[in-house]
Amino acid sequence: MRKKILLPTDFSENAENAIKYAIELYKNEECDFHILNVFHTSGFATDNIMVPEVAEIAYKSVKETSEKGLKETLEKFQEESLSNHDFFTISNFNSLLHSIDEIVEKENIDLIVMGTQGATNAADIIFGSNTVMVMEEERDCPVLAIPKDVNFKKPKEIVFPTSYNTHYKRRELEHLIKLAFNNKAAIRVLHVEKKKEHQLAPLQKINKELLEEYFEGLDYSFHLIYNVEVKTALDCFVQSRDSDMIAFINKKHGFIDSIFTRHLVQELGYKSKVPVLTMHDL
């Protein structure tokens, strides 16, 4: 079965880098890559700001820019494309999240891959406000965020942080499991506690045993870091081991088990040099 991957782009260098990463990551799989550019005009934001004729001219202008950018992007990557990869372009007059929601449902998208900084490249935009929004709000599809300046290398180690407080379903971890299996990558389960002597509660032990069951047949191990803040523990763990990716599940109800809040994702973004895979509870 062909994998369907959505690649939102604003034609920035970082967006292009994310496309390259996705193509390399799935070079041995049959894939349909859907390259999306969303455009808008300020005149459509509120009523009666533009007269119809001016609004139409503005619309045509930004639409032409979008379609031209997509054509150039398509030509560039088609030249280097493999026979098992097909590319499609989508120019959409809509908000980014609504466009992504529609395409995910219509095309049955398996994964969204986005760059972590957009065309503004502002220092205070870490994952890029759009990427953070999609990571948090898109509930029907995993999102892989590629940090600025990350060159592709085949993932050999994926860090999976968890509190063990939530019961994960196997299908919620399906993308992580397939990614690890296809790349022969190890999964390092990271748990952070306040004290070394802390004992897992009965429920936590059960959830840990479920992870052992789900990861059977893969290279995996459990790790404990204590007496340090989660963001510091994760950052140090990834850097010291030269890990290739971080994967976590963003729980729908109040981030119950996710050790990532938006604030933490942004703070990690200042230092993180590895892609982050966001999965969601189903």
Secondary structure as GFF3:
##gff-version 3
##sequence-region A 1 282
A	DSSP	beta_strand	3	8	.	.	.	ID=ss1
A	DSSP	alpha_helix	13	25	.	.	.	ID=ss2
A	DSSP	beta_strand	31	39	.	.	.	ID=ss3
A	DSSP	three_ten_helix	42	44	.	.	.	ID=ss4
A	DSSP	alpha_helix	52	79	.	.	.	ID=ss5
A	DSSP	beta_strand	85	93	.	.	.	ID=ss6
A	DSSP	alpha_helix	96	107	.	.	.	ID=ss7
A	DSSP	beta_strand	111	115	.	.	.	ID=ss8
A	DSSP	alpha_helix	129	137	.	.	.	ID=ss9
A	DSSP	beta_strand	143	146	.	.	.	ID=ss10
A	DSSP	beta_strand	157	161	.	.	.	ID=ss11
A	DSSP	three_ten_helix	170	173	.	.	.	ID=ss12
A	DSSP	alpha_helix	174	183	.	.	.	ID=ss13
A	DSSP	beta_strand	186	193	.	.	.	ID=ss14
A	DSSP	alpha_helix	202	214	.	.	.	ID=ss15
A	DSSP	beta_strand	220	226	.	.	.	ID=ss16
A	DSSP	alpha_helix	230	241	.	.	.	ID=ss17
A	DSSP	beta_strand	245	250	.	.	.	ID=ss18
A	DSSP	alpha_helix	262	271	.	.	.	ID=ss19
A	DSSP	beta_strand	276	280	.	.	.	ID=ss20
###
